[in-house]
Amino acid sequence: MLMTCAHCGREFSATNLNRKYCCNSCNVLASYARNGRPGERAAKLAEAKKRLAAEAKKLATTRKSAITTKDLLLT
C-alpha cells in the first residue's frame, strides 16, 4: 500500500497500515521536531530552575520572615 511520510512527504510502500514514516531517519527527525534534541530540554529546565531560585531568593529578602502579634493586631 502506498502511503505518504508524515515527516518528509515522500510516498513509500508501507508494510503495514500503522507506519507513519518512510524510514527510521524521518521517525527520529520528527521526534526531534516534536520534543527537541536530547539535552536541550534538560538545559532549558536547569536554566528555568536557576531563574526560579533567584526569584525566590529575591522575594524572601523583601518579605518578613514571620508575622508578629503586632501585625495581627493592626489588621
PDB file of N, CA, C and O in Angstrom, chain B, residues numbered from 101:
ATOM      1  N   MET B 101       0.842  -1.173   0.000  1.00  0.00           N
ATOM      2  CA  MET B 101       0.000   0.000   0.000  1.00  0.00           C
ATOM      3  C   MET B 101       0.887   1.236   0.000  1.00  0.00           C
ATOM      4  O   MET B 101       1.835   1.303   0.782  1.00  0.00           O
ATOM      5  N   LEU B 102       0.613   2.201  -0.841  1.00  0.00           N
ATOM      6  CA  LEU B 102       1.375   3.439  -0.891  1.00  0.00           C
ATOM      7  C   LEU B 102       0.846   4.411   0.159  1.00  0.00           C
ATOM      8  O   LEU B 102      -0.357   4.647   0.273  1.00  0.00           O
ATOM      9  N   MET B 103       1.794   4.967   0.926  1.00  0.00           N
ATOM     10  CA  MET B 103       1.437   5.940   1.954  1.00  0.00           C
ATOM     11  C   MET B 103       2.380   7.133   1.819  1.00  0.00           C
ATOM     12  O   MET B 103       3.404   7.046   1.142  1.00  0.00           O
ATOM     13  N   THR B 104       2.037   8.226   2.453  1.00  0.00           N
ATOM     14  CA  THR B 104       2.865   9.424   2.442  1.00  0.00           C
ATOM     15  C   THR B 104       3.522   9.588   3.807  1.00  0.00           C
ATOM     16  O   THR B 104       2.868   9.488   4.845  1.00  0.00           O
ATOM     17  N   CYS B 105       4.826   9.842   3.784  1.00  0.00           N
ATOM     18  CA  CYS B 105       5.589  10.022   5.024  1.00  0.00           C
ATOM     19  C   CYS B 105       5.089  11.273   5.738  1.00  0.00           C
ATOM     20  O   CYS B 105       4.924  12.327   5.123  1.00  0.00           O
ATOM     21  N   ALA B 106       4.848  11.145   7.047  1.00  0.00           N
ATOM     22  CA  ALA B 106       4.333  12.259   7.848  1.00  0.00           C
ATOM     23  C   ALA B 106       5.389  13.332   8.078  1.00  0.00           C
ATOM     24  O   ALA B 106       5.056  14.447   8.476  1.00  0.00           O
ATOM     25  N   HIS B 107       6.669  13.011   7.831  1.00  0.00           N
ATOM     26  CA  HIS B 107       7.725  13.996   8.051  1.00  0.00           C
ATOM     27  C   HIS B 107       8.182  14.647   6.754  1.00  0.00           C
ATOM     28  O   HIS B 107       8.155  15.873   6.641  1.00  0.00           O
ATOM     29  N   CYS B 108       8.600  13.854   5.776  1.00  0.00           N
ATOM     30  CA  CYS B 108       9.183  14.431   4.562  1.00  0.00           C
ATOM     31  C   CYS B 108       8.195  14.538   3.407  1.00  0.00           C
ATOM     32  O   CYS B 108       8.447  15.271   2.450  1.00  0.00           O
ATOM     33  N   GLY B 109       7.078  13.824   3.478  1.00  0.00           N
ATOM     34  CA  GLY B 109       6.069  13.909   2.442  1.00  0.00           C
ATOM     35  C   GLY B 109       6.270  12.980   1.264  1.00  0.00           C
ATOM     36  O   GLY B 109       5.470  13.000   0.329  1.00  0.00           O
ATOM     37  N   ARG B 110       7.321  12.161   1.279  1.00  0.00           N
ATOM     38  CA  ARG B 110       7.545  11.206   0.187  1.00  0.00           C
ATOM     39  C   ARG B 110       6.552  10.060   0.277  1.00  0.00           C
ATOM     40  O   ARG B 110       6.089   9.697   1.358  1.00  0.00           O
ATOM     41  N   GLU B 111       6.243   9.507  -0.869  1.00  0.00           N
ATOM     42  CA  GLU B 111       5.411   8.302  -0.884  1.00  0.00           C
ATOM     43  C   GLU B 111       6.303   7.097  -0.674  1.00  0.00           C
ATOM     44  O   GLU B 111       7.422   7.047  -1.185  1.00  0.00           O
ATOM     45  N   PHE B 112       5.810   6.128   0.076  1.00  0.00           N
ATOM     46  CA  PHE B 112       6.579   4.912   0.322  1.00  0.00           C
ATOM     47  C   PHE B 112       5.626   3.736   0.382  1.00  0.00           C
ATOM     48  O   PHE B 112       4.424   3.890   0.601  1.00  0.00           O
ATOM     49  N   SER B 113       6.188   2.571   0.185  1.00  0.00           N
ATOM     50  CA  SER B 113       5.404   1.350   0.233  1.00  0.00           C
ATOM     51  C   SER B 113       5.408   0.849   1.674  1.00  0.00           C
ATOM     52  O   SER B 113       6.442   0.422   2.188  1.00  0.00           O
ATOM     53  N   ALA B 114       4.264   0.902   2.310  1.00  0.00           N
ATOM     54  CA  ALA B 114       4.166   0.521   3.718  1.00  0.00           C
ATOM     55  C   ALA B 114       3.962  -0.976   3.851  1.00  0.00           C
ATOM     56  O   ALA B 114       3.196  -1.583   3.102  1.00  0.00           O
ATOM     57  N   THR B 115       4.653  -1.560   4.808  1.00  0.00           N
ATOM     58  CA  THR B 115       4.488  -2.991   5.074  1.00  0.00           C
ATOM     59  C   THR B 115       3.268  -3.254   5.941  1.00  0.00           C
ATOM     60  O   THR B 115       2.702  -4.347   5.905  1.00  0.00           O
ATOM     61  N   ASN B 116       2.856  -2.251   6.728  1.00  0.00           N
ATOM     62  CA  ASN B 116       1.609  -2.354   7.489  1.00  0.00           C
ATOM     63  C   ASN B 116       0.954  -0.982   7.557  1.00  0.00           C
ATOM     64  O   ASN B 116       1.591   0.022   7.237  1.00  0.00           O
ATOM     65  N   LEU B 117      -0.269  -0.925   7.957  1.00  0.00           N
ATOM     66  CA  LEU B 117      -1.027   0.327   7.942  1.00  0.00           C
ATOM     67  C   LEU B 117      -0.672   1.277   9.079  1.00  0.00           C
ATOM     68  O   LEU B 117      -1.098   2.432   9.068  1.00  0.00           O
ATOM     69  N   ASN B 118       0.096   0.815  10.057  1.00  0.00           N
ATOM     70  CA  ASN B 118       0.452   1.653  11.201  1.00  0.00           C
ATOM     71  C   ASN B 118       1.674   2.529  10.954  1.00  0.00           C
ATOM     72  O   ASN B 118       1.963   3.415  11.759  1.00  0.00           O
ATOM     73  N   ARG B 119       2.399   2.304   9.859  1.00  0.00           N
ATOM     74  CA  ARG B 119       3.604   3.096   9.591  1.00  0.00           C
ATOM     75  C   ARG B 119       3.237   4.530   9.242  1.00  0.00           C
ATOM     76  O   ARG B 119       2.298   4.773   8.483  1.00  0.00           O
ATOM     77  N   LYS B 120       3.989   5.484   9.803  1.00  0.00           N
ATOM     78  CA  LYS B 120       3.764   6.894   9.511  1.00  0.00           C
ATOM     79  C   LYS B 120       4.933   7.500   8.748  1.00  0.00           C
ATOM     80  O   LYS B 120       4.771   8.499   8.046  1.00  0.00           O
ATOM     81  N   TYR B 121       6.109   6.900   8.884  1.00  0.00           N
ATOM     82  CA  TYR B 121       7.323   7.467   8.312  1.00  0.00           C
ATOM     83  C   TYR B 121       7.948   6.477   7.331  1.00  0.00           C
ATOM     84  O   TYR B 121       7.817   5.262   7.478  1.00  0.00           O
ATOM     85  N   CYS B 122       8.635   7.035   6.318  1.00  0.00           N
ATOM     86  CA  CYS B 122       9.210   6.194   5.271  1.00  0.00           C
ATOM     87  C   CYS B 122      10.459   5.457   5.743  1.00  0.00           C
ATOM     88  O   CYS B 122      10.776   4.386   5.225  1.00  0.00           O
ATOM     89  N   CYS B 123      11.169   6.016   6.716  1.00  0.00           N
ATOM     90  CA  CYS B 123      12.398   5.388   7.204  1.00  0.00           C
ATOM     91  C   CYS B 123      12.634   5.796   8.655  1.00  0.00           C
ATOM     92  O   CYS B 123      11.935   6.653   9.196  1.00  0.00           O
ATOM     93  N   ASN B 124      13.625   5.171   9.270  1.00  0.00           N
ATOM     94  CA  ASN B 124      13.942   5.463  10.667  1.00  0.00           C
ATOM     95  C   ASN B 124      14.430   6.903  10.828  1.00  0.00           C
ATOM     96  O   ASN B 124      14.152   7.543  11.842  1.00  0.00           O
ATOM     97  N   SER B 125      15.156   7.412   9.832  1.00  0.00           N
ATOM     98  CA  SER B 125      15.655   8.795   9.915  1.00  0.00           C
ATOM     99  C   SER B 125      14.503   9.790  10.036  1.00  0.00           C
ATOM    100  O   SER B 125      14.562  10.714  10.847  1.00  0.00           O
ATOM    101  N   CYS B 126      13.459   9.604   9.234  1.00  0.00           N
ATOM    102  CA  CYS B 126      12.311  10.505   9.314  1.00  0.00           C
ATOM    103  C   CYS B 126      11.611  10.368  10.666  1.00  0.00           C
ATOM    104  O   CYS B 126      11.111  11.355  11.206  1.00  0.00           O
ATOM    105  N   ASN B 127      11.572   9.170  11.206  1.00  0.00           N
ATOM    106  CA  ASN B 127      10.978   8.947  12.521  1.00  0.00           C
ATOM    107  C   ASN B 127      11.747   9.728  13.595  1.00  0.00           C
ATOM    108  O   ASN B 127      11.142  10.390  14.438  1.00  0.00           O
ATOM    109  N   VAL B 128      13.082   9.647  13.559  1.00  0.00           N
ATOM    110  CA  VAL B 128      13.921  10.335  14.540  1.00  0.00           C
ATOM    111  C   VAL B 128      13.822  11.845  14.360  1.00  0.00           C
ATOM    112  O   VAL B 128      13.698  12.575  15.344  1.00  0.00           O
ATOM    113  N   LEU B 129      13.876  12.325  13.117  1.00  0.00           N
ATOM    114  CA  LEU B 129      13.795  13.762  12.868  1.00  0.00           C
ATOM    115  C   LEU B 129      12.433  14.331  13.284  1.00  0.00           C
ATOM    116  O   LEU B 129      12.360  15.453  13.785  1.00  0.00           O
ATOM    117  N   ALA B 130      11.369  13.574  13.081  1.00  0.00           N
ATOM    118  CA  ALA B 130      10.043  14.013  13.515  1.00  0.00           C
ATOM    119  C   ALA B 130       9.979  14.075  15.040  1.00  0.00           C
ATOM    120  O   ALA B 130       9.348  14.969  15.603  1.00  0.00           O
ATOM    121  N   SER B 131      10.631  13.128  15.702  1.00  0.00           N
ATOM    122  CA  SER B 131      10.682  13.133  17.165  1.00  0.00           C
ATOM    123  C   SER B 131      11.431  14.367  17.667  1.00  0.00           C
ATOM    124  O   SER B 131      10.999  15.009  18.625  1.00  0.00           O
ATOM    125  N   TYR B 132      12.554  14.701  17.023  1.00  0.00           N
ATOM    126  CA  TYR B 132      13.301  15.905  17.392  1.00  0.00           C
ATOM    127  C   TYR B 132      12.451  17.158  17.180  1.00  0.00           C
ATOM    128  O   TYR B 132      12.495  18.087  17.985  1.00  0.00           O
ATOM    129  N   ALA B 133      11.690  17.177  16.110  1.00  0.00           N
ATOM    130  CA  ALA B 133      10.840  18.334  15.824  1.00  0.00           C
ATOM    131  C   ALA B 133       9.772  18.508  16.903  1.00  0.00           C
ATOM    132  O   ALA B 133       9.426  19.632  17.267  1.00  0.00           O
ATOM    133  N   ARG B 134       9.257  17.396  17.407  1.00  0.00           N
ATOM    134  CA  ARG B 134       8.224  17.461  18.453  1.00  0.00           C
ATOM    135  C   ARG B 134       8.808  17.801  19.808  1.00  0.00           C
ATOM    136  O   ARG B 134       8.255  18.625  20.535  1.00  0.00           O
ATOM    137  N   ASN B 135       9.939  17.164  20.159  1.00  0.00           N
ATOM    138  CA  ASN B 135      10.445  17.213  21.531  1.00  0.00           C
ATOM    139  C   ASN B 135      11.750  17.973  21.708  1.00  0.00           C
ATOM    140  O   ASN B 135      12.173  18.195  22.842  1.00  0.00           O
ATOM    141  N   GLY B 136      12.393  18.373  20.638  1.00  0.00           N
ATOM    142  CA  GLY B 136      13.722  18.971  20.745  1.00  0.00           C
ATOM    143  C   GLY B 136      14.772  17.886  20.803  1.00  0.00           C
ATOM    144  O   GLY B 136      14.467  16.725  21.080  1.00  0.00           O
ATOM    145  N   ARG B 137      15.988  18.260  20.546  1.00  0.00           N
ATOM    146  CA  ARG B 137      17.082  17.289  20.561  1.00  0.00           C
ATOM    147  C   ARG B 137      17.407  16.901  22.007  1.00  0.00           C
ATOM    148  O   ARG B 137      17.146  17.668  22.934  1.00  0.00           O
ATOM    149  N   PRO B 138      17.973  15.714  22.192  1.00  0.00           N
ATOM    150  CA  PRO B 138      18.331  15.285  23.553  1.00  0.00           C
ATOM    151  C   PRO B 138      19.295  16.279  24.201  1.00  0.00           C
ATOM    152  O   PRO B 138      20.247  16.734  23.568  1.00  0.00           O
ATOM    153  N   GLY B 139      19.046  16.603  25.440  1.00  0.00           N
ATOM    154  CA  GLY B 139      19.886  17.540  26.167  1.00  0.00           C
ATOM    155  C   GLY B 139      19.355  18.958  26.140  1.00  0.00           C
ATOM    156  O   GLY B 139      19.582  19.707  27.090  1.00  0.00           O
ATOM    157  N   GLU B 140      18.652  19.358  25.080  1.00  0.00           N
ATOM    158  CA  GLU B 140      18.108  20.714  25.008  1.00  0.00           C
ATOM    159  C   GLU B 140      17.070  20.946  26.098  1.00  0.00           C
ATOM    160  O   GLU B 140      17.058  21.988  26.753  1.00  0.00           O
ATOM    161  N   ARG B 141      16.218  19.979  26.276  1.00  0.00           N
ATOM    162  CA  ARG B 141      15.150  20.123  27.275  1.00  0.00           C
ATOM    163  C   ARG B 141      15.728  20.203  28.685  1.00  0.00           C
ATOM    164  O   ARG B 141      15.285  21.007  29.504  1.00  0.00           O
ATOM    165  N   ALA B 142      16.730  19.353  28.959  1.00  0.00           N
ATOM    166  CA  ALA B 142      17.356  19.366  30.281  1.00  0.00           C
ATOM    167  C   ALA B 142      18.039  20.705  30.539  1.00  0.00           C
ATOM    168  O   ALA B 142      17.987  21.218  31.657  1.00  0.00           O
ATOM    169  N   ALA B 143      18.678  21.276  29.519  1.00  0.00           N
ATOM    170  CA  ALA B 143      19.346  22.563  29.679  1.00  0.00           C
ATOM    171  C   ALA B 143      18.322  23.667  29.936  1.00  0.00           C
ATOM    172  O   ALA B 143      18.554  24.543  30.769  1.00  0.00           O
ATOM    173  N   LYS B 144      17.201  23.632  29.233  1.00  0.00           N
ATOM    174  CA  LYS B 144      16.156  24.637  29.440  1.00  0.00           C
ATOM    175  C   LYS B 144      15.567  24.521  30.841  1.00  0.00           C
ATOM    176  O   LYS B 144      15.303  25.535  31.486  1.00  0.00           O
ATOM    177  N   LEU B 145      15.358  23.288  31.320  1.00  0.00           N
ATOM    178  CA  LEU B 145      14.816  23.099  32.668  1.00  0.00           C
ATOM    179  C   LEU B 145      15.790  23.589  33.731  1.00  0.00           C
ATOM    180  O   LEU B 145      15.375  24.203  34.714  1.00  0.00           O
ATOM    181  N   ALA B 146      17.084  23.322  33.545  1.00  0.00           N
ATOM    182  CA  ALA B 146      18.085  23.772  34.510  1.00  0.00           C
ATOM    183  C   ALA B 146      18.127  25.296  34.558  1.00  0.00           C
ATOM    184  O   ALA B 146      18.250  25.881  35.634  1.00  0.00           O
ATOM    185  N   GLU B 147      18.025  25.935  33.403  1.00  0.00           N
ATOM    186  CA  GLU B 147      18.020  27.403  33.357  1.00  0.00           C
ATOM    187  C   GLU B 147      16.781  27.967  34.046  1.00  0.00           C
ATOM    188  O   GLU B 147      16.868  28.961  34.767  1.00  0.00           O
ATOM    189  N   ALA B 148      15.640  27.340  33.828  1.00  0.00           N
ATOM    190  CA  ALA B 148      14.402  27.793  34.461  1.00  0.00           C
ATOM    191  C   ALA B 148      14.481  27.626  35.976  1.00  0.00           C
ATOM    192  O   ALA B 148      14.008  28.488  36.717  1.00  0.00           O
ATOM    193  N   LYS B 149      15.072  26.528  36.443  1.00  0.00           N
ATOM    194  CA  LYS B 149      15.224  26.309  37.886  1.00  0.00           C
ATOM    195  C   LYS B 149      16.107  27.379  38.511  1.00  0.00           C
ATOM    196  O   LYS B 149      15.824  27.859  39.609  1.00  0.00           O
ATOM    197  N   LYS B 150      17.183  27.756  37.811  1.00  0.00           N
ATOM    198  CA  LYS B 150      18.066  28.801  38.332  1.00  0.00           C
ATOM    199  C   LYS B 150      17.331  30.130  38.433  1.00  0.00           C
ATOM    200  O   LYS B 150      17.470  30.844  39.426  1.00  0.00           O
ATOM    201  N   ARG B 151      16.549  30.466  37.408  1.00  0.00           N
ATOM    202  CA  ARG B 151      15.787  31.719  37.445  1.00  0.00           C
ATOM    203  C   ARG B 151      14.770  31.715  38.574  1.00  0.00           C
ATOM    204  O   ARG B 151      14.611  32.719  39.268  1.00  0.00           O
ATOM    205  N   LEU B 152      14.075  30.586  38.767  1.00  0.00           N
ATOM    206  CA  LEU B 152      13.087  30.500  39.852  1.00  0.00           C
ATOM    207  C   LEU B 152      13.752  30.605  41.219  1.00  0.00           C
ATOM    208  O   LEU B 152      13.217  31.253  42.118  1.00  0.00           O
ATOM    209  N   ALA B 153      14.906  29.977  41.383  1.00  0.00           N
ATOM    210  CA  ALA B 153      15.616  30.047  42.657  1.00  0.00           C
ATOM    211  C   ALA B 153      16.056  31.480  42.947  1.00  0.00           C
ATOM    212  O   ALA B 153      15.960  31.942  44.084  1.00  0.00           O
ATOM    213  N   ALA B 154      16.537  32.181  41.926  1.00  0.00           N
ATOM    214  CA  ALA B 154      16.957  33.573  42.114  1.00  0.00           C
ATOM    215  C   ALA B 154      15.758  34.449  42.462  1.00  0.00           C
ATOM    216  O   ALA B 154      15.860  35.325  43.320  1.00  0.00           O
ATOM    217  N   GLU B 155      14.635  34.222  41.811  1.00  0.00           N
ATOM    218  CA  GLU B 155      13.424  34.994  42.094  1.00  0.00           C
ATOM    219  C   GLU B 155      12.919  34.709  43.515  1.00  0.00           C
ATOM    220  O   GLU B 155      12.505  35.629  44.220  1.00  0.00           O
ATOM    221  N   ALA B 156      12.951  33.439  43.935  1.00  0.00           N
ATOM    222  CA  ALA B 156      12.513  33.077  45.287  1.00  0.00           C
ATOM    223  C   ALA B 156      13.423  33.716  46.334  1.00  0.00           C
ATOM    224  O   ALA B 156      12.956  34.169  47.379  1.00  0.00           O
ATOM    225  N   LYS B 157      14.712  33.746  46.050  1.00  0.00           N
ATOM    226  CA  LYS B 157      15.650  34.352  46.991  1.00  0.00           C
ATOM    227  C   LYS B 157      15.393  35.855  47.110  1.00  0.00           C
ATOM    228  O   LYS B 157      15.444  36.420  48.202  1.00  0.00           O
ATOM    229  N   LYS B 158      15.118  36.492  45.969  1.00  0.00           N
ATOM    230  CA  LYS B 158      14.828  37.921  45.973  1.00  0.00           C
ATOM    231  C   LYS B 158      13.548  38.219  46.747  1.00  0.00           C
ATOM    232  O   LYS B 158      13.488  39.188  47.505  1.00  0.00           O
ATOM    233  N   LEU B 159      12.521  37.382  46.556  1.00  0.00           N
ATOM    234  CA  LEU B 159      11.268  37.576  47.286  1.00  0.00           C
ATOM    235  C   LEU B 159      11.444  37.328  48.779  1.00  0.00           C
ATOM    236  O   LEU B 159      10.838  38.018  49.598  1.00  0.00           O
ATOM    237  N   ALA B 160      12.263  36.354  49.135  1.00  0.00           N
ATOM    238  CA  ALA B 160      12.469  36.033  50.543  1.00  0.00           C
ATOM    239  C   ALA B 160      13.144  37.177  51.274  1.00  0.00           C
ATOM    240  O   ALA B 160      12.879  37.386  52.458  1.00  0.00           O
ATOM    241  N   THR B 161      14.003  37.918  50.608  1.00  0.00           N
ATOM    242  CA  THR B 161      14.691  39.023  51.278  1.00  0.00           C
ATOM    243  C   THR B 161      13.791  40.241  51.431  1.00  0.00           C
ATOM    244  O   THR B 161      14.024  41.077  52.304  1.00  0.00           O
ATOM    245  N   THR B 162      12.760  40.350  50.587  1.00  0.00           N
ATOM    246  CA  THR B 162      11.879  41.510  50.672  1.00  0.00           C
ATOM    247  C   THR B 162      10.704  41.290  51.613  1.00  0.00           C
ATOM    248  O   THR B 162      10.077  42.258  52.044  1.00  0.00           O
ATOM    249  N   ARG B 163      10.399  40.062  51.936  1.00  0.00           N
ATOM    250  CA  ARG B 163       9.263  39.764  52.816  1.00  0.00           C
ATOM    251  C   ARG B 163       9.734  39.535  54.246  1.00  0.00           C
ATOM    252  O   ARG B 163      10.890  39.188  54.485  1.00  0.00           O
ATOM    253  N   LYS B 164       8.818  39.736  55.194  1.00  0.00           N
ATOM    254  CA  LYS B 164       9.131  39.435  56.585  1.00  0.00           C
ATOM    255  C   LYS B 164       9.180  37.925  56.769  1.00  0.00           C
ATOM    256  O   LYS B 164       8.484  37.175  56.084  1.00  0.00           O
ATOM    257  N   SER B 165      10.005  37.501  57.695  1.00  0.00           N
ATOM    258  CA  SER B 165      10.153  36.070  57.900  1.00  0.00           C
ATOM    259  C   SER B 165       9.001  35.481  58.710  1.00  0.00           C
ATOM    260  O   SER B 165       8.710  34.292  58.580  1.00  0.00           O
ATOM    261  N   ALA B 166       8.337  36.291  59.549  1.00  0.00           N
ATOM    262  CA  ALA B 166       7.238  35.778  60.358  1.00  0.00           C
ATOM    263  C   ALA B 166       6.254  36.906  60.659  1.00  0.00           C
ATOM    264  O   ALA B 166       6.620  38.081  60.642  1.00  0.00           O
ATOM    265  N   ILE B 167       5.022  36.544  60.929  1.00  0.00           N
ATOM    266  CA  ILE B 167       4.004  37.515  61.315  1.00  0.00           C
ATOM    267  C   ILE B 167       4.049  37.651  62.832  1.00  0.00           C
ATOM    268  O   ILE B 167       4.017  36.658  63.560  1.00  0.00           O
ATOM    269  N   THR B 168       4.122  38.871  63.287  1.00  0.00           N
ATOM    270  CA  THR B 168       4.162  39.109  64.727  1.00  0.00           C
ATOM    271  C   THR B 168       2.752  39.390  65.241  1.00  0.00           C
ATOM    272  O   THR B 168       1.833  39.614  64.453  1.00  0.00           O
ATOM    273  N   THR B 169       2.586  39.376  66.542  1.00  0.00           N
ATOM    274  CA  THR B 169       1.280  39.683  67.124  1.00  0.00           C
ATOM    275  C   THR B 169       0.898  41.137  66.863  1.00  0.00           C
ATOM    276  O   THR B 169      -0.285  41.458  66.746  1.00  0.00           O
ATOM    277  N   LYS B 170       1.877  42.001  66.774  1.00  0.00           N
ATOM    278  CA  LYS B 170       1.608  43.401  66.450  1.00  0.00           C
ATOM    279  C   LYS B 170       0.989  43.508  65.051  1.00  0.00           C
ATOM    280  O   LYS B 170       0.058  44.283  64.833  1.00  0.00           O
ATOM    281  N   ASP B 171       1.513  42.728  64.116  1.00  0.00           N
ATOM    282  CA  ASP B 171       0.955  42.730  62.753  1.00  0.00           C
ATOM    283  C   ASP B 171      -0.499  42.243  62.775  1.00  0.00           C
ATOM    284  O   ASP B 171      -1.340  42.760  62.039  1.00  0.00           O
ATOM    285  N   LEU B 172      -0.787  41.265  63.608  1.00  0.00           N
ATOM    286  CA  LEU B 172      -2.161  40.732  63.666  1.00  0.00           C
ATOM    287  C   LEU B 172      -3.107  41.748  64.289  1.00  0.00           C
ATOM    288  O   LEU B 172      -4.261  41.851  63.872  1.00  0.00           O
ATOM    289  N   LEU B 173      -2.638  42.498  65.278  1.00  0.00           N
ATOM    290  CA  LEU B 173      -3.499  43.488  65.929  1.00  0.00           C
ATOM    291  C   LEU B 173      -3.774  44.672  65.028  1.00  0.00           C
ATOM    292  O   LEU B 173      -4.822  45.306  65.154  1.00  0.00           O
ATOM    293  N   LEU B 174      -2.878  44.983  64.136  1.00  0.00           N
ATOM    294  CA  LEU B 174      -3.055  46.123  63.241  1.00  0.00           C
ATOM    295  C   LEU B 174      -4.056  45.840  62.120  1.00  0.00           C
ATOM    296  O   LEU B 174      -4.561  46.779  61.504  1.00  0.00           O
ATOM    297  N   THR B 175      -4.346  44.599  61.847  1.00  0.00           N
ATOM    298  CA  THR B 175      -5.257  44.277  60.742  1.00  0.00           C
ATOM    299  C   THR B 175      -6.671  44.177  61.186  1.00  0.00           C
ATOM    300  O   THR B 175      -7.556  43.913  60.373  1.00  0.00           O
TER     301      THR B 175
END
